Amino acid sequence: MFVRLSRGSFAADRYQDIADRLQAAEVILSPAIRQLPGLIDYYAGIDRTTNSMIRVSVWDKEIHANAMPILPAVIESRAEFEAAGVAWEPVVTYSVAWWVQST
């Protein structure tokens, strides 16, 4: 199993705009991401304290996790967030060593 983490930061005065854009992105990204093979979970979140946002996805295989950056909807969304002032850190894909699930 693999976890892909994408993190971006932005100016504090951009928080509400970025939060609104992140919420709106679900309409386009959710159906596109669901169609990718190997997807287990996907999360998008934003934090006002650090003025940052994350996109976390969980995949069955590394090759499937690595398909995310070539998905047209993801490419377009990333560019739109950059144009709105989000500075993206390099994406990291982690091999899962262990995990805990609720019972």
C-alpha positions as CSV (number, residue, x, y, z in Angstrom):
1,M,0.0,0.0,0.0
2,F,1.2,3.5,-0.8
3,V,0.3,7.0,0.4
4,R,0.8,10.0,-1.9
5,L,1.0,13.4,-0.2
6,S,0.7,16.7,-2.0
7,R,1.1,19.9,0.2
8,G,0.8,23.5,-0.8
9,S,1.0,26.8,1.1
10,F,-0.5,30.2,0.5
11,A,-0.7,33.7,1.9
12,A,-3.0,34.1,4.9
13,D,-5.1,36.7,3.1
14,R,-5.9,34.0,0.4
15,Y,-7.3,31.5,2.9
16,Q,-11.0,31.9,2.1
17,D,-10.5,31.9,-1.6
18,I,-8.3,28.8,-1.5
19,A,-10.8,27.1,0.9
20,D,-13.7,27.9,-1.6
21,R,-11.6,26.6,-4.5
22,L,-10.7,23.4,-2.7
23,Q,-14.3,22.7,-1.9
24,A,-15.3,23.4,-5.5
25,A,-12.5,21.2,-6.9
26,E,-14.3,18.2,-5.5
27,V,-17.0,18.4,-8.2
28,I,-14.3,17.8,-11.0
29,L,-11.6,15.9,-9.2
30,S,-13.7,13.3,-7.3
31,P,-15.2,11.6,-10.3
32,A,-11.9,11.6,-12.2
33,I,-9.9,10.2,-9.3
34,R,-12.5,7.5,-8.6
35,Q,-11.9,6.1,-12.1
36,L,-8.2,5.5,-11.4
37,P,-7.3,1.9,-10.7
38,G,-6.0,1.0,-7.2
39,L,-7.5,4.0,-5.3
40,I,-8.3,3.1,-1.7
41,D,-9.0,6.6,-0.2
42,Y,-8.5,10.2,-1.1
43,Y,-8.6,13.2,1.3
44,A,-8.3,17.0,0.7
45,G,-7.8,19.3,3.6
46,I,-6.9,22.9,4.5
47,D,-5.5,24.5,7.7
48,R,-6.0,28.2,8.6
49,T,-3.2,28.2,11.2
50,T,-0.5,27.1,8.8
51,N,-2.1,28.5,5.6
52,S,-1.6,25.2,3.9
53,M,-3.6,22.6,2.1
54,I,-3.0,18.9,1.6
55,R,-4.2,16.2,-0.8
56,V,-3.6,12.7,0.5
57,S,-4.4,9.5,-1.4
58,V,-4.0,5.9,-0.5
59,W,-3.2,3.3,-3.2
60,D,-2.8,-0.4,-3.6
61,K,0.3,-0.2,-5.7
62,E,3.0,2.5,-6.3
63,I,2.4,2.4,-10.1
64,H,-1.3,3.4,-9.4
65,A,-0.2,6.2,-7.0
66,N,2.1,7.5,-9.7
67,A,-0.7,7.8,-12.2
68,M,-2.2,10.8,-10.3
69,P,0.1,13.5,-11.9
70,I,-0.9,12.6,-15.4
71,L,-4.6,12.8,-14.8
72,P,-5.8,15.8,-16.8
73,A,-8.2,17.0,-14.1
74,V,-5.3,16.9,-11.5
75,I,-3.0,18.8,-13.8
76,E,-5.6,21.5,-14.4
77,S,-6.5,21.8,-10.7
78,R,-2.9,22.1,-9.7
79,A,-2.3,24.9,-12.2
80,E,-5.5,26.7,-11.1
81,F,-4.3,26.6,-7.4
82,E,-0.9,27.8,-8.5
83,A,-2.5,30.7,-10.3
84,A,-4.5,31.5,-7.2
85,G,-1.3,31.7,-5.1
86,V,-0.6,28.2,-3.9
87,A,3.0,27.2,-3.8
88,W,3.3,23.4,-4.0
89,E,6.0,21.4,-2.3
90,P,7.3,18.3,-4.2
91,V,4.9,15.4,-4.1
92,V,6.0,12.5,-2.0
93,T,4.8,8.9,-2.3
94,Y,5.4,6.8,0.8
95,S,5.4,3.0,1.1
96,V,3.1,2.2,4.1
97,A,5.0,0.4,6.9
98,W,1.9,-0.1,9.1
99,W,-1.5,1.4,9.7
100,V,-4.3,1.3,12.3
101,Q,-8.0,1.0,11.4
102,S,-10.9,1.7,13.8
103,T,-12.8,-1.3,14.9
